[in-house]
Amino acid sequence: MDIMIIAGVVVTLIGLAGLVYCMVKAYKAKKAGLVGDDLTAHLKKLVVVNLLSFLFSAIGLMLVVFGIILGG
């Protein structure tokens, strides 16, 4: 079950990296002075990455929990 835990940690870290990427891109867009429709269009492109990042994080955490439960 150690492999499941390690895989879960890796998947969770990938998800967290995606979330950090989304935060940085959104901050840069706001810092660049985008407002209104331009900012909305830019942020709409990040929605898919954001949702996939949350999905990866959730799946990774589930793998870690299942690995701990099955290994314990």
Buried (B, 14 or more C-beta within 10 A) or exposed (E): EEEBBEBBBEBBEBBBEBBEBBEEBBEEBEEEEBEEEEBEEBBEEBEEBBEBBBEBBEBBBEBBEBBEEEEE
